């Protein structure tokens, strides 16, 4: 049986590197638990672009205020511990259909792109702090880190 795969939303990825964030321990524990089950954590260019934006944006503008070098180290960690799902023509075609079929507007286009990547690669689950962002997509299950319960080993 192939390993289960989750796309890891940017809001979870960001909390890996923010140890003082109230949700850091929860997200870390959920990723560790998924890993112990053999689940493959995945990411996309969309996630990394969003992460780079937040990490390099000044704290005064709701960012992390990290240097380029420190942000690059965060990305390297993700690259070394998770599976990259590259964009391709199929992702674009699925995204294009999603935004029309579901009437997607404004910033919601970013979530539609994540869903397109998931559908192109056969993923059905995303680990996210914002489950409501994915409710319109019936084939996607948005899982909050608090829903990843330790398995009895």
C-alpha positions in Angstrom: 0.0 0.0 0.0 1.5 3.4 -1.0 2.3 5.9 1.7 -0.4 8.4 2.5 0.5 12.0 1.4 -0.6 15.3 2.9 0.0 18.7 1.4 1.3 20.9 4.2 -0.3 24.4 4.1 1.9 27.4 4.5 0.3 28.4 7.8 1.6 25.1 9.2 5.1 25.4 7.6 5.5 28.8 9.0 4.9 27.6 12.6 7.7 25.1 12.3 10.2 28.0 12.4 8.4 30.2 15.0 9.2 28.4 18.3 7.4 31.1 20.3 4.2 30.8 18.3 1.4 29.3 20.5 0.7 26.7 17.8 4.3 25.7 17.3 4.2 22.6 19.5 0.9 21.5 18.1 2.1 21.7 14.5 5.4 20.1 15.3 3.7 17.2 17.1 1.2 16.7 14.3 4.0 16.6 11.6 6.0 14.2 13.8 3.0 11.9 14.3 2.2 11.9 10.6 5.9 11.0 9.9 5.8 8.2 12.4 2.9 6.7 10.5 4.9 6.8 7.2 2.9 9.7 5.8 4.7 11.8 3.3 4.5 15.5 3.8 4.4 17.5 0.6 4.9 21.1 -0.4 4.7 23.2 -3.6 6.2 26.3 -5.0 3.0 28.2 -3.9 3.8 27.2 -0.3 7.4 28.3 -0.5 6.6 31.6 -2.2 4.0 32.4 0.6 6.5 31.3 3.3 9.3 33.5 1.7 6.9 36.4 1.7 6.1 36.2 5.4 9.6 35.3 6.5 11.3 38.2 4.7 8.6 40.8 5.4 9.4 43.2 8.3 7.8 42.4 11.7 6.2 45.9 11.6 4.3 44.7 8.5 3.1 41.4 10.1 6.1 39.4 8.9 8.9 37.5 10.6 11.7 39.9 9.6 14.2 37.2 8.8 17.2 37.6 6.6 17.4 36.1 3.1 20.0 33.6 4.5 17.8 32.6 7.4 14.8 32.2 5.1 16.8 30.1 2.7 17.7 27.8 5.6 14.0 27.4 6.4 13.3 26.5 2.8 16.3 24.0 2.7 14.8 22.3 5.8 11.5 21.9 4.0 13.3 20.7 0.8 15.2 18.1 2.8 12.3 16.7 4.9 9.3 16.9 2.5 8.4 16.0 -1.0 8.2 18.7 -3.7 5.2 18.7 -6.0 6.1 20.8 -9.0 3.7 22.8 -11.1 2.9 21.6 -14.6 0.3 21.9 -17.3 -2.1 19.6 -15.5 -2.0 21.8 -12.4 -2.8 24.8 -14.5 -5.7 23.1 -16.2 -7.2 21.9 -13.0 -6.7 25.3 -11.3 -8.3 27.1 -14.3 -11.4 24.8 -14.0 -11.6 25.2 -10.2 -11.6 29.0 -10.2 -14.4 29.1 -12.8 -16.5 26.2 -11.4 -16.3 27.4 -7.8 -16.4 31.2 -8.6 -13.1 31.7 -6.8 -12.1 35.4 -6.2 -9.3 37.4 -4.7 -6.9 35.8 -2.3 -8.8 32.5 -2.5 -7.1 31.8 -5.8 -4.0 30.8 -3.8 -6.0 28.1 -2.0 -7.4 26.9 -5.3 -3.9 26.6 -6.7 -3.0 24.3 -3.7 -6.1 22.2 -4.4 -5.1 22.0 -8.1 -1.7 20.7 -7.1 -3.3 18.2 -4.8 -5.7 16.9 -7.4 -2.9 16.7 -10.0 -0.9 14.5 -7.7 -3.7 12.5 -6.2 -3.6 13.9 -2.7 -6.8 14.3 -0.8 -5.6 15.7 2.5 -4.1 19.0 3.5 -2.8 19.8 7.0 -3.9 23.4 7.7 -4.8 25.8 10.4 -7.6 27.2 8.2 -10.0 24.3 7.3 -12.7 26.7 6.2 -10.5 27.8 3.2 -11.0 24.3 1.7 -14.7 23.6 2.5 -15.8 24.3 -1.1 -13.8 21.5 -2.5 -15.6 18.2 -1.7 -12.7 15.9 -2.8 -10.3 17.6 -0.3 -10.2 16.9 3.4 -8.7 19.8 5.4 -7.2 18.4 8.6 -6.3 20.8 11.5 -3.1 19.8 13.4 -5.2 19.2 16.5 -7.1 16.4 14.7 -3.9 14.4 14.2 -4.1 12.2 17.3 -1.2 10.1 18.5 -1.6 6.5 17.3 -1.4 3.6 19.8 1.9 1.9 19.0 
